[in-house]
């Protein structure tokens, strides 16, 4: 996807500042920018708009508002850049925990919008890739456990060697056009019913 085709949602209670952000984004070439002046009904807006990136700009965020925004950021898997004028380390930590990709203290100036947006997107993508790789690794480990268990069952029940048990499962998977792990799972399930 072309970077400039991103759909961007700007959340800001201050219309003047929201306009500055919008100008900054449009000057940077972004055409799909929507501004929401406040957090009321924001979950619905996010659902309807399905933005690629969310920019949140708050002068003095209170705890309730931050909590509301963090619930939102946890539920949407999107890069989020948050600008605040002042902050404490607890708020920054909470923002990062909630999945905010870029948290900028010291408000916002027009010329900072684009580089920060780019950083939020690239951080988010890197984090998503790590999460995906972790999930794949966990999945591979689970699959290996199931295959090992099935081999053990075949070896015990049919008096086969480990190689024979594996070869039998692999041949069955090929014959049935299924994945090896699915055949192994069937062996484990069947053994559970029979034993």
Secondary structure, DSSP 8 states (H G I E B T S, - for coil): --GGG-EEEEEES-HHHHHHHHHHHHHTT--EEEEESSSTTHHHHHHHH--SEEEEEESS--HHHHHHHHHHHHHS-SEEEEEESS--HHHHHHHHHTT-SEEEES---HHHHHHHHHHHHHHHHHHHHHHHHHHHHHHHHHHHHHHHHHHHHHHHHH---HHHHHHHHHHHHHHTT--HHHHHHHHHHHHHHH-
